[in-house]
């Protein structure tokens, strides 16, 4: 790559500082985020391919609530609170599986259809005034976008389409809904979820943390195009002779995932969708992370790699090269985020100034504070 790339960021409004300590360490703030953000926003819970056939289901935990995401033969994917309408018993325990047409409570045998309607309640006909129609499973809103499933605990509005309007059609060339999962890795990170979110949103740290990444994509390349609101991000460039982000630098698959432009074949796109989805798009595959806060200082991260159908069937070596690259990069990130958590927990920590390359972090902070009703704080 000739010369030194110039990152095309956008100016910060004066000297903007990082968040105060309580946002990373306080149990009270953690509970408030669960209630005012994760329970009220659209949260990415999985992919439609996880419930490809009627009866397929998986469990998602959102803001302390267990949801059953299941495909109903008539309605498609649905989401229900994992709570029996009789005495509140947890219905499903296994994290995923296939239901044989019904959901049955293990306690007293109340049985529900995949549409949530109560189909059977032993001996309840002996109870005066009992009508099964009055006791369907409580539903959560569920919406689909480019193959991803989003759930919302509290009733809409806004509709999912409105929430994702900034990226409507933006990734059509990647055919995300057609891609299929190749590998899934879960990480237990001893850091606040916001530190991971902020880490994803800048490459200011890359020269010191990611030698494999900076060898293939200069940390000052590219530009951001979504710089305010719940969806943030932009692109960085792939440096020749590398063709993708893999340990070898070679493309993980011989063909791009879709009809990409010449520019898109030399770029990596990074977008964060508040509050829990990271989306990374490359010419030959895609990767997505979801963040699941466990405690003020702990986050479960789920990372999955997506490839075009057939391209990632074992023993294909290319996809494994991509997984190995990002697993190493992920672990580098998680380690430095854990160090950041240790630092912000110190009595010596005070908010410091953001660099221009961290403008998306300042935008994330503004979105967070607005969601908590503290805009301008």
N, C-alpha and C positions, 0 to 999 in steps of 0.2 A: 504494500500500500504506500503510495508516494505521499510524502509530507506528513504532517500531523493532523489528524481529523479534528474538526472543530465541532463540539457538541452544540446543537442549536436548541438551547433551552429558552426559558423566558425569565425575565427579571423578577426577583422577589420584591414585594412592597416594603422596602426598608429592611431593617435587620430583624428577621423572623426567627424566633427561638423555638427550641424543642418543648415538648409538653412537660409540665411539672411532674414530680416524682409520683404523686398519688395515682396518676393515670396508668402507671405500670406496676404498682405494688398494692394498691388499696383493695380490700375485699368489698368495700362499699361501692367503689367505682365498677368493679368487676360485675357485681350483681345488677347495677344500674345499666350497664352495657347489655347484659343478657335480656333485661326487660325492655329497654327502650330501643335497642338496635336489633339484636338477633331474633327477638320475638315479633318485631314489627316490620322488618324489612324482608324482601325476598332473599332467601338463603339457598345457595346451590347445594343440593343434597345428593346428586348422582347423575347417572346417564340413563337415557331411555332404554339402551340395550340391556341394562341390568334387569329390566322387567319386560323382556321381549315377548313372552307368551302369557296368556291368561293364567292367573294364579301365581306367577312369579312375583316375589316380593323381596324387599330388603328393609331393614330398620335404619332410621336416621334419628339422631338425637340433636335437637335444636333447642337451645336455651333451657336445657334441663328437661325437655319434653321428648318422649319417645314417639316417633311416627312410624306407621306401617305404610310404606309406599308399595302399592300393588297394582298389577294390571287387571282391570275388569274387562271382561269380554266385550261388553257393549260400549263402555265409556272410555276405555283406554286407561292410562295411568291415573291412579287416585291416591290420596293421602288421608289417613285416618289417625287420630290419636289412639295410641296403644292402650286403651282403657275400656274395660267392659262397662256397659251401661247398667249392670246389675249392682255390683258392689265395688266397682273400680279396679278389679283385678287386671294385671298385665296380661295381655292376650298372647303375644308372640315373644318368645325368648331367643330363638336362634337369629343371628344377625341377617341371614338371608335364606331363601329356599323357595319351594313351590307349594302352594296351598291347593288342596283338592276341591276347589270350588267354594269353600266356606272358610270362615275364621271362627274358631270355637274357643270359648273361655275354658281354661283348664280347671276352674274351680267348680262351677255349677252347670257347665254345659250350655250356656247361652250361645247361640250360633248365628253368625251373620253371613250374609252374602258378600261377594267381592265388591258389590256396590254399597256396602255398609248397612243395608237394611237388616233388621232383626228377623231371622227366619224361624228360629225355634227357641223356646224358653220353657224348660221342663216344669210342668205343673202350674205355670203362671195363669192358666185358664181358670184356676180356682180362686184367683184374686179378683175381686169385684173391680170392674172398670178398667182392667188392664188391656191395653191395645198395643200390640207389637209395633205398630206404625209410629208410636210416640217415642220409641227408643232405638233409633238408628245410631250407629257409631258417630261420634263427633268428627267432622271432616276438617281438614286443613286445606287451604288453597294450594293447588299444585299447577304449575305451568311449565311448558317446554319451550326451549330456545336452542336451535342449532344442535339438537341431540342432548342437551343438558336439561336436567329437571331442577326446578326451583320450588321451594315450599315457603309458605307464609302462615304463621300461626294465627295471627289476627286477621279478620276479614278484610279483603280489599275494599275500596281502592287504595293505592293505584294498581292498575293491571300490570302484569309482568311486561307486556309490550311497551307500556309507557315508561317503566323503570329502565328498560334496556334500549330505549329509543336512540341514544347516541351511537349504538353499534348495530342498529337494524341494517341487515344486508352487508355489513362491513366485511365480513369474513366469508362471503358466499363462495369465493374461489377455492377455499380450503375444504369445502364439502364436509364440514364438521359432523353433521348428523350421520354421514355415511361411514365415518372412521370407526374403527373398532379397537377395543382395549387390548393391549399387548402385555403390559406389566403394571402391577400396583404395589407400591411400597408405602408403609405407614411409619411415621417418625414420632417419637415422643420428645418434644423439645422443651427444655426447662427455661422458657422465656415467655413473656407476655405476647399475646397474639399481635398486638400493634407493632412490636419491634420486628416481627417477621414481615408484616405488611410493609413497613417502611424500608426494610432491607431489600425487598423485591423491587421497590420503586426507584432505586438509584444504582448506578455503577461507579459512583465515587470511590467505593471500597474495592472495586474489582482488581486493580493492580497488585494489591497486597494480599488478597484472599484467594483469587481465582486465576492461577497461572494458565491453566488449560483453556479457560474461557477467553482471556485477553490475547492468547496466541492466535485465536480464530476470529475474534470480534473486538475491535478497539473500543476501549471503555469511553472514549469521547466521541464516538461516531453516532450518527442518527439524529433523531429529533422526536419530540413529543407532539402529539396532535390532539389529545384529550387531556386538558390541563386543569379542569375544575369540575367539581361534582362527584358523584358516586363511582364514575368509571374514569380511570386515569391510565395513561400509557402512551406508547409510541413504538419506534423501531430503533434497532441498531443494525449495522451492516456486517456482512460476512466478508472477511478478508481473504483474497486469493492467496494461495491456491486452494484453500479450504472451501468445501461445498456445503457443509452443514456443521452443526455443533455435535460432534461425536469425538471420542478419544483419538480416533485416527484422522479426523478432519474430513473424511470421505462421507458422502451421502449415505444415510442409513437405508435408503431405498433407491433403486435406479431411476424411478420416475417421480415427479412432484405429485403431491396429493390431489391436485386439481389444476384447472387452467389458470395458472399464476402468470402475472406479467413478468417481464424481464427484471424489473426492479424488485418485485416480491421474491424472485428466486435468489436474490443476493441480500435478503434482509431477514432479521428475526424480530418478530413483533411481541411485545410484552404489554399485557393489559391487566389491571386489577379491577375487579368488580366488587364494590363494597357490599357486604362486609367480609366475605370469606372466600372469594374465588380469584385465583391467579390463572391467567391463560397465556401460554407461550406457543407461538405459531412459527414453524419453520417450513422451508419449502417441501420437506419430505416427511414430516410428522408433526404432531402437536403434543403438548404436555399441559396438564392442568393440576393445580393444587387446590385443595380446600383446607381451610383452617377451622379448628374446633377448640375453642377455649375450654380448658379443664380447670384452671385456677388462675389467680392473678399472675403467677409466675410459671405457668405450664400450658402448652398448646399441643394438641394432637394434629399432625399434618398428614394428609393423604395425598399422595402423588401418583398420577397415572399417565401412561404414555399411550397415544392413539396413532394408529397407522391405517392406511388404506386397506380394505378387505383383501386378504390373501398375502399382503406384503410382509406381514409379521409372523407368519406361521413358523414355529420352530422346525428345524434348527437354523433358521435364518440368522446370520451373524450381524448383519447391519443394524437391525433394531436393538440387539444386545449392546452394540457399541454406543448407541444413543442413551440407553438406560444407564450404562456404566458411567458415561460422561456426566449425566445430571445427578446420579446418585452421589458421585464424588462432590459435585458442585453444591448440591443440597446440604451435604454434611459439613462442608466448609462454611456455608451460610448459617446453619443451625448452631455451630460452635461459636461463631462470632456473636450471634444473637444471644446466646447464653452468657457470654462475657459482658455484653451490653446490659443484660438483666442484672448481673451481679453489680455492675457499676452504678446503674440508676437506683439500686437499692441502698446505696451508701448514703450516710448522712452528709457526705461531702458533695453529693451531686446537686448541681444547679442547672437549669436549662441553658443550653449553649446555642450559638447561631447556626442556622442552616447555610450551606453553600448553595450557589446557583444550581449546581447539579442535583440538589436535593429539593428542587421546587415542588416536585410531586408529593414529597413528604409533607410540606407545608399545606398543600391542597388537601391531602388526606386528613391532616389535623383539623382543618376547617370543616370538612364533612363530618368528622367524628363529633366535634363540639356542637355543630348544628343539630346532629341527631340526638344529642344529649340535652338539647335546649340551652346550650351555653355559647351560642354563636357570638363572636366578638370577645370571648373570655381570654 
